[in-house]
Amino acid sequence: MWLQAANLSYLGLFFGVSIVIGAALGTFLDKKWGTKPYLLMVGVVLGIATGFNELWRVAKRYQSQLKKKP
């Protein structure tokens, strides 16, 4: 049980980091192209989507592990 928790503990950090990276990239591009705040919003949405994509990938892997157990 502890091993499973350790394997999944990075998901919260992954969500936060992906959103921060998306926001930082969006802010940088907004300043460069003068499109404030549109690319910031796009970056945040892409960061959230990346987090959910990783969550989906982990859930599918966990499901396949449960099916393999006798």
WORALIN-V580093 format. One record per backbone hydrogen bond with DSSP energy under -1.0 kcal/mol. CO is the residue of the C=O (numbers start at 1). NH is the residue of the N-H. Records with the same first field share a line. If there is no record, write none. Layout:
CO=NH  NH
This chain:
1=5
2=6
3=7
4=8
8=11
10=14
11=15
12=16
13=17
14=18
15=19
16=20
17=21
18=22
19=23
20=24
21=25
22=26
23=27
24=28
25=29
26=30
27=31
28=32
29=33
30=34
35=38
37=41
38=42
39=43
40=44
41=45
42=46
43=47
44=48
45=49
46=50
47=51
48=52
49=53
50=54
51=55
52=56
53=57
54=58
55=59
56=60
57=61
58=62
59=63
60=64
61=65
62=66
63=67
64=68
65=69
